């Protein structure tokens, strides 16, 4: 039986009337129907008012309503529009965080991706790059920044960022393959089997989805351990091999051909050829794109006459060994080390009439009981840093000559210390040291000069420069950005080669 109160509520059909009926008739048989009608009216009211607060109230009050999903969509539409209207990335991120399951998630990610990309381009940083890689794998600019991240990994010869990118969820096939091949280039570039073994541990989750690359690892290991006969220059096999179109090479062959091991095979076998054969072989190599940096550099050096070193004119050179030239800033004098039958001593030559004169020993800086060599002379010519039997020392010029050299104890941190250079601003000293007798490879260090003239604790300049090989003879250009040094660990075209590194604006 329908009560008078229920009939009255039906007649008036307002939110207040239905609330009153439900409140005043807790035991009514029509209570469920009344609640359903009230819920519909509340939803219609929220739609009509079209305010975030109204939809929020409805969702809270009716968590099991059939209209809840519609109300959430309408609420999200309003919150999304509000976030967009402020034109601030923070507000869109806040919306994304509050509504992770919103129907607008993809649209939010798309817009955020565009905005974050613009921010990164305007002010690049590793933090922003990693943030983008983690959060926007579906954005149209993703592959551009993924390529940049992989490039940074290769420049630093580090797998850390590759592994980071491989952990991102939602990658498409193109991105996954780009990460895999980036890993191959880093682990496979030197063609060392022990490095290739690490690749499966690094990015095994991606390799499992692309089994062809697993077989490429096995093939590449085989190529590395069994140097193929087709790498022998001036043979029919070699000519036949390099005449193949590059696209016919397997992935492992391409990786091998760009590796340092492949270059060493070419280089060592070129030693058995005469000049004519070398020229023909290098011409053949240059005719196809093997994408091997060392081979390309060897071809460039061989064909570039400017790259050939020339002996200094004059009497400065003799039948003995002259090395470590240290010219003064005005170019008029040059200190150097001469290795005679007894020891290494410091000499000086004067530049006159376009030639260098015969060197004269600097007795103040030399001793028959030690090996002495100049390392660096200050711009004003008044301070000279020198090497003496494994120690870095210093001497000042006085009216009577050079002072007795004294040890720079703060810089002599290892069993062998050398290659010291006072940078042009006199704010730091950069040098080489062997820290451990058990692992006697040479690393480059820097020590800042404090206001009181004391040296700070030397700092290893890091793995971008220092390797497991020997890294030494640093020279920092007066621009304070360009570092020249020699190394056996970076993979040059000989044994110890000269390298250059530019100091970049640090990633924050």
C-alpha positions in Angstrom: 0.0 0.0 0.0 1.4 3.4 -1.0 1.5 5.9 1.8 0.4 9.5 1.7 4.0 10.7 2.3 5.2 8.6 -0.7 2.4 10.0 -2.9 3.2 13.5 -1.8 6.9 13.0 -2.6 6.0 11.6 -6.1 3.8 14.7 -6.7 6.5 17.2 -5.7 9.4 15.1 -7.0 12.2 17.2 -5.5 15.4 16.2 -3.9 14.4 17.8 -0.6 11.0 15.9 -0.6 12.6 12.5 -1.3 15.3 13.1 1.4 12.6 14.0 3.9 10.5 10.9 3.0 13.6 8.6 3.4 14.5 10.2 6.7 10.9 10.1 8.1 9.9 6.7 6.9 12.8 4.3 7.8 10.5 1.2 7.7 8.5 2.1 4.6 8.0 -0.6 1.9 8.7 2.2 -0.6 12.1 3.1 0.8 14.2 1.4 -1.8 12.2 2.9 -4.7 12.5 6.3 -3.0 16.3 5.9 -2.8 16.5 5.0 -6.5 14.4 8.1 -7.5 16.6 10.3 -5.2 19.7 9.0 -6.8 18.5 9.8 -10.3 17.5 13.3 -9.2 20.9 13.9 -7.6 22.7 12.8 -10.7 20.5 15.0 -12.9 21.1 17.9 -10.6 24.9 17.4 -10.7 24.7 17.3 -14.5 22.7 20.5 -14.6 25.0 22.4 -12.2 28.1 20.8 -14.0 30.5 21.5 -11.2 33.4 19.4 -9.9 32.2 19.6 -6.4 28.7 18.4 -7.3 30.0 15.4 -9.2 32.4 14.6 -6.3 29.5 14.8 -3.8 27.4 12.5 -6.0 30.2 9.9 -6.4 30.9 9.9 -2.6 27.2 9.6 -1.8 26.4 6.9 -4.3 29.5 4.7 -4.7 27.4 1.8 -6.2 25.3 3.9 -8.5 24.8 2.9 -12.1 25.6 6.5 -12.9 28.9 6.6 -11.0 31.1 6.0 -14.1 29.3 8.7 -16.1 29.7 11.1 -13.1 33.4 10.3 -12.9 33.9 11.0 -16.6 32.1 14.3 -16.3 34.1 15.2 -13.2 37.3 14.3 -15.0 36.4 16.4 -18.0 36.0 19.4 -15.8 39.2 18.8 -13.8 41.1 18.2 -17.1 39.8 21.4 -18.6 40.7 23.3 -15.4 44.3 21.9 -15.5 44.7 22.8 -19.1 43.4 26.3 -18.5 46.3 27.1 -16.1 48.8 26.3 -18.8 51.1 24.7 -16.2 52.7 21.2 -16.4 52.3 20.8 -12.6 48.5 21.0 -12.8 48.3 18.4 -15.6 50.7 16.1 -13.6 48.5 16.6 -10.5 45.4 15.6 -12.5 47.2 12.5 -13.9 48.3 11.5 -10.4 44.8 12.0 -8.9 43.0 10.2 -11.7 45.3 7.4 -12.9 42.4 5.4 -14.3 40.7 8.3 -16.0 39.3 7.9 -19.6 41.5 11.0 -20.3 44.8 9.3 -19.3 46.1 8.8 -22.9 45.1 12.4 -23.8 46.8 13.7 -20.7 50.0 11.7 -21.4 50.0 12.9 -25.0 49.8 16.6 -24.0 52.2 16.2 -21.1 54.6 14.5 -23.5 54.5 17.4 -25.8 55.0 19.9 -23.0 57.8 17.9 -21.3 59.5 17.5 -24.7 59.5 21.3 -25.1 60.9 21.8 -21.6 63.7 19.3 -22.3 64.6 20.9 -25.6 64.7 24.3 -23.9 66.8 23.1 -21.0 68.2 19.6 -21.4 69.1 17.6 -18.4 69.6 13.9 -17.7 66.9 14.1 -15.0 64.3 15.4 -17.6 65.5 12.9 -20.2 65.0 10.0 -17.8 61.7 11.3 -16.7 60.5 11.5 -20.3 61.7 8.0 -21.1 60.0 6.6 -18.1 56.6 8.3 -18.4 55.8 8.9 -22.1 56.7 5.7 -24.1 53.7 6.3 -26.4 54.4 10.0 -27.2 55.3 10.9 -30.8 58.7 12.4 -29.7 59.7 9.3 -27.7 61.9 7.7 -30.3 63.8 11.0 -30.7 64.7 11.3 -27.0 65.3 7.5 -26.7 67.8 7.9 -29.5 69.4 10.7 -27.6 69.6 8.7 -24.4 71.2 5.8 -26.3 73.6 8.2 -27.8 74.6 9.5 -24.4 75.1 5.9 -23.2 77.4 5.2 -26.2 79.4 8.4 -25.7 80.0 7.5 -22.1 80.5 3.8 -22.9 78.0 3.0 -20.2 75.1 0.6 -20.1 73.4 2.3 -17.1 71.0 4.3 -19.3 70.3 1.4 -21.7 69.3 -0.8 -18.7 67.2 2.1 -17.4 65.3 2.4 -20.8 64.9 -1.3 -21.0 63.0 -1.3 -17.7 60.2 1.0 -19.0 56.8 -0.6 -19.5 54.7 0.0 -22.6 57.6 0.2 -25.2 56.7 -0.5 -28.8 58.7 -2.9 -30.9 60.7 -0.1 -32.6 61.9 1.3 -29.2 62.7 -2.2 -27.9 64.9 -3.0 -30.9 66.6 0.5 -30.7 67.5 -0.3 -27.0 68.8 -3.8 -27.9 71.0 -2.5 -30.7 72.3 0.3 -28.5 73.3 -2.4 -26.0 74.9 -4.4 -28.7 77.0 -1.4 -29.8 78.2 -0.7 -26.3 78.9 -4.3 -25.3 79.9 -5.5 -28.8 81.9 -2.5 -30.0 85.2 -3.8 -28.8 84.3 -7.3 -29.8 85.2 -8.8 -26.4 83.4 -12.0 -25.5 83.3 -11.2 -21.8 81.4 -8.0 -22.6 78.9 -9.8 -24.8 78.2 -12.2 -21.9 77.0 -9.3 -19.8 74.4 -8.2 -22.4 71.9 -10.9 -21.6 72.1 -9.9 -17.9 71.7 -6.2 -18.9 68.6 -6.4 -21.1 67.5 -10.0 -20.9 63.8 -9.0 -20.6 63.9 -7.4 -24.1 66.1 -10.1 -25.6 63.6 -12.8 -24.6 61.0 -11.0 -26.8 63.4 -10.8 -29.7 65.1 -14.2 -29.9 66.9 -13.4 -33.2 69.2 -11.2 -31.2 70.0 -14.0 -28.8 71.3 -16.0 -31.8 73.2 -12.8 -32.9 75.1 -12.8 -29.6 76.2 -16.4 -30.2 77.2 -15.6 -33.8 79.1 -12.5 -32.7 81.0 -14.4 -30.0 82.0 -16.9 -32.7 83.2 -14.2 -35.0 85.2 -12.6 -32.1 86.9 -15.8 -31.0 87.6 -17.1 -34.6 88.8 -14.1 -36.6 87.5 -14.9 -40.1 89.8 -15.3 -43.0 87.9 -12.8 -45.1 89.6 -10.1 -43.0 93.0 -10.8 -44.6 93.6 -7.9 -47.0 94.7 -8.4 -50.6 93.1 -11.9 -50.9 90.3 -13.1 -53.1 88.2 -13.9 -50.0 88.6 -10.3 -48.8 87.7 -8.7 -52.1 84.7 -11.0 -52.4 83.6 -10.3 -48.9 83.7 -6.6 -49.0 82.1 -6.5 -52.5 78.9 -7.9 -50.9 76.1 -5.3 -50.4 76.1 -4.1 -46.9 72.5 -5.1 -46.4 73.5 -8.7 -46.9 75.5 -8.8 -43.7 73.9 -10.4 -40.7 73.3 -8.3 -37.7 76.2 -10.0 -35.9 78.5 -9.5 -38.9 77.7 -5.8 -38.9 78.4 -5.5 -35.2 81.7 -7.4 -35.7 82.8 -5.3 -38.6 82.4 -2.1 -36.6 84.2 -3.6 -33.6 87.7 -2.7 -32.4 88.7 -6.4 -32.7 87.9 -6.3 -36.4 89.9 -3.1 -36.8 92.9 -4.7 -35.0 92.7 -7.6 -37.5 92.8 -5.3 -40.4 95.6 -3.1 -38.9 97.9 -6.0 -37.9 97.5 -7.7 -41.3 98.2 -4.4 -43.1 101.7 -4.5 -41.5 102.7 -7.3 -43.9 101.8 -5.3 -47.0 103.8 -2.9 -49.1 102.6 0.7 -49.6 100.8 0.0 -52.9 98.9 -2.9 -51.3 98.0 -0.8 -48.3 96.7 2.0 -50.5 94.6 -0.5 -52.5 93.2 -2.2 -49.4 92.3 1.1 -47.7 90.6 2.2 -50.9 88.5 -1.0 -50.9 87.6 -0.5 -47.3 86.6 3.1 -48.0 84.4 2.1 -50.9 81.8 0.5 -48.5 80.3 1.7 -45.3 81.5 -0.8 -42.6 80.7 1.8 -40.0 84.0 1.1 -38.2 85.3 4.4 -36.6 88.8 3.1 -36.2 89.1 2.0 -39.8 87.7 5.2 -41.1 90.2 7.1 -38.9 93.0 5.0 -40.2 92.0 5.8 -43.8 91.7 9.5 -43.0 95.2 9.6 -41.3 96.8 7.6 -44.1 95.4 9.9 -46.8 95.8 13.2 -45.0 99.4 14.6 -45.4 98.7 17.2 -42.7 98.3 14.4 -40.2 102.0 13.4 -40.7 104.3 14.6 -37.9 107.3 16.6 -39.0 110.7 17.0 -37.2 111.4 20.5 -35.9 113.9 22.5 -38.0 117.2 23.4 -36.5 119.7 21.7 -34.2 117.4 20.8 -31.3 117.2 17.2 -32.4 120.1 14.7 -32.2 120.8 11.0 -32.5 119.6 10.7 -28.9 116.0 10.9 -27.7 114.4 14.3 -27.3 110.8 14.4 -25.9 108.3 16.2 -23.6 108.7 19.5 -25.4 107.5 22.4 -23.1 107.5 25.7 -25.0 107.2 29.1 -23.2 104.1 31.2 -24.0 106.0 33.6 -26.2 107.4 30.7 -28.3 111.0 31.8 -27.9 112.2 29.0 -25.7 111.5 25.3 -25.3 112.4 23.1 -22.4 112.6 19.4 -23.2 114.0 16.1 -21.9 117.1 14.5 -23.5 117.8 10.9 -22.9 121.5 10.3 -23.0 123.4 7.1 -22.0 123.4 8.1 -18.3 120.0 9.6 -17.4 117.2 11.9 -18.6 118.0 15.6 -18.1 116.2 18.9 -18.9 117.5 21.0 -21.7 116.4 24.3 -23.3 116.5 25.5 -26.9 116.1 29.0 -28.2 114.1 29.8 -31.3 116.0 32.2 -33.6 115.8 33.0 -37.3 113.1 30.4 -37.9 114.9 27.5 -36.4 115.5 25.9 -33.0 119.1 26.1 -31.7 121.1 23.4 -30.0 119.8 22.7 -26.6 121.7 23.5 -23.4 121.4 21.5 -20.2 119.7 23.3 -17.3 121.9 22.2 -14.5 119.6 23.7 -11.8 116.8 21.3 -12.9 118.9 18.2 -13.7 120.7 15.5 -11.8 122.9 12.6 -12.9 121.2 10.5 -10.2 117.7 10.9 -11.4 115.4 11.0 -14.5 114.2 14.6 -15.0 111.7 16.0 -17.5 109.9 19.4 -17.8 106.1 19.1 -17.6 104.6 22.5 -17.6 105.8 26.1 -17.5 103.7 29.0 -16.3 102.5 31.7 -18.8 104.9 34.3 -17.2 107.8 31.8 -17.4 108.5 32.0 -13.7 107.3 28.6 -12.5 108.2 25.2 -13.9 106.6 21.9 -13.0 108.9 19.0 -13.5 109.1 15.2 -13.2 111.9 13.6 -11.2 112.0 9.8 -10.9 108.3 9.3 -10.3 107.6 12.5 -8.4 106.1 15.8 -9.4 108.2 18.8 -8.3 108.3 22.5 -8.8 111.0 25.2 -9.3 110.8 29.0 -9.4 112.9 31.3 -11.5 115.1 33.7 -9.6 117.6 36.4 -10.6 120.3 33.7 -10.2 118.6 30.9 -12.1 116.1 28.2 -11.2 115.6 27.3 -7.5 116.2 23.8 -6.2 113.2 21.7 -7.2 110.9 20.7 -4.3 108.3 18.0 -4.1 104.6 18.8 -4.4 103.7 16.3 -1.8 99.9 16.9 -2.1 100.1 15.7 -5.8 102.4 12.7 -5.3 99.6 10.4 -4.2 100.8 7.2 -5.9 103.9 5.1 -6.5 104.5 7.0 -9.8 103.3 10.5 -10.6 103.9 12.6 -13.7 102.3 14.6 -16.5 101.4 17.6 -14.3 100.0 20.7 -15.9 99.0 24.0 -14.2 95.9 25.1 -15.9 95.9 28.5 -17.6 93.8 30.2 -14.8 96.2 28.8 -12.1 93.2 27.4 -10.3 94.0 23.7 -10.6 96.7 21.2 -11.4 95.9 18.2 -13.6 98.3 15.2 -13.5 98.7 11.4 -13.8 99.3 8.9 -11.1 99.6 5.2 -10.4 97.7 4.6 -7.2 98.1 0.8 -6.7 101.2 -1.4 -7.3 98.8 -4.3 -7.6 97.0 -2.7 -10.5 99.6 -0.4 -12.0 97.5 1.4 -14.6 97.7 5.2 -14.9 94.8 7.5 -14.2 94.3 11.3 -14.6 93.6 13.3 -11.5 92.8 17.0 -10.8 93.6 19.0 -7.7 92.2 22.5 -7.1 94.4 25.3 -5.7 92.8 26.9 -2.6 92.9 30.6 -1.8 95.9 30.0 0.6 97.8 28.3 -2.3 97.4 24.8 -0.9 96.3 21.9 -3.1 92.9 20.2 -2.4 92.7 16.5 -2.2 93.2 15.1 -5.7 90.1 13.8 -7.5 90.0 11.1 -10.1 88.4 12.7 -13.2 86.2 9.7 -13.7 85.4 6.8 -16.1 84.6 8.9 -19.1 88.3 9.7 -19.4 90.0 7.1 -17.2 89.9 3.5 -18.4 91.2 0.1 -17.3 94.2 0.9 -19.6 96.8 3.7 -19.1 95.5 7.3 -19.4 98.2 10.0 -19.0 99.8 13.2 -20.3 96.8 15.5 -19.8 96.7 18.9 -21.3 93.8 21.3 -20.6 93.4 23.9 -23.3 93.2 27.6 -22.1 89.5 27.5 -23.0 89.2 25.3 -19.8 86.9 22.9 -21.7 89.1 20.9 -24.2 91.2 18.2 -22.7 93.9 16.4 -24.7 95.4 13.1 -23.3 96.9 9.9 -24.3 95.4 6.5 -23.6 95.7 2.8 -24.3 92.2 2.1 -23.1 89.9 4.0 -25.4 90.7 2.0 -28.5 92.8 4.1 -30.8 94.5 3.2 -34.1 97.8 2.3 -32.5 98.9 1.4 -28.9 98.9 4.7 -27.0 97.0 7.3 -29.0 96.1 11.0 -28.4 92.5 11.7 -27.6 90.4 14.9 -27.1 87.4 15.3 -24.8 85.2 18.4 -24.5 83.8 19.2 -21.1 80.0 19.5 -21.5 77.5 21.5 -19.4 76.8 19.1 -16.6 73.5 17.3 -16.5 71.7 18.2 -13.4 
